[in-house]
Amino acid sequence: MQLIDGKAISDRIKQEIACEVEKIKAEGGKIPHLAAILVGHDGGSETYVANKVKACEQCGFKSTLIRYETDVTENELLARVEELNRDEDIDGFIVQLPLPGHISEQKVIEAIDYRKDVDGFHPVNVGRMNIGLPCFVSATPAGILELLKRYDINTKGKHCVVLGRSNIVGKPVAALMMQKAVPGNATVTVCHSATPDIKDICRSADIIIAALGSPHFVTADMVRDGAVVIDVGTTRVPSDKTKSGFKLTGDVKFDEVASKCSYITPVPGGVGPMTIVSLMRNTLLAGKKEIYK
Ligand code: GUN
């Protein structure tokens, strides 16, 4: 069994990006600038956004954090999105999800200029991704494919089972894994809450991508010997063993599954750091106007 070290790979990619930014600087070019909007004080979102800001520093980017309290109105938020769309210094921006219930996430996502949508959530980017055109690919799926690529894991003709059908992970990673590309070219099955026989389907998988947000859902009896297991779960489960009072828990019962796998990602330190680095790469592409002029 080989552990897929997302932390080490993401550190390397951040260094690669920082080198490119140094070159841009030396040539008098524009430093990429990412803005993030954070609404409220959800613990998970606070951590993710803080990590994104830190990664910007490590890559040599400019970053701007815009905070709102939970009672911000949808119109106020939409007005700020419009401002960021027009701000020529901002190359890309994200609105951290989830948003409070009184704000339509879809309305906010669609208000973002797709050319600055470094999260890859706008329908234009989602659509382009689905038909294999250049676009901002959302960060978690892009991070997963980068791990498969850097570990030289063969996906062609393999049976890839995706657990979960979210717009952020399940749907896009399924689309990318089926695309005629490397990595990709897999036969993909997407399982969700209405799928009967999930265990049987998993047992026939060469690659399992678990993105349900259901701690320890994938158990040893669901995994065939030699399978590749990618764990996207990051549920904060209360713990009296950590200073923060919680423990990030994956969708895979790592302790019993790991020994059966050819490759497996840990939680934390697997997909999580790759998600952030993929956002950094999208920001670099936005800064260089490589996808959209
Ligand atoms: N919430 C969970 N994951 C993400 C992400 O990748 N981007 C944003 N904006 N919000 C999220």
Boltz pocket constraint, residues with backbone or C-beta under 6 A from the ligand:
constraints:
  - pocket:
      binder: B
      contacts: [[A, 94], [A, 95], [A, 96], [A, 97], [A, 98], [A, 119], [A, 139], [A, 140], [A, 168]]
      max_distance: 6.0
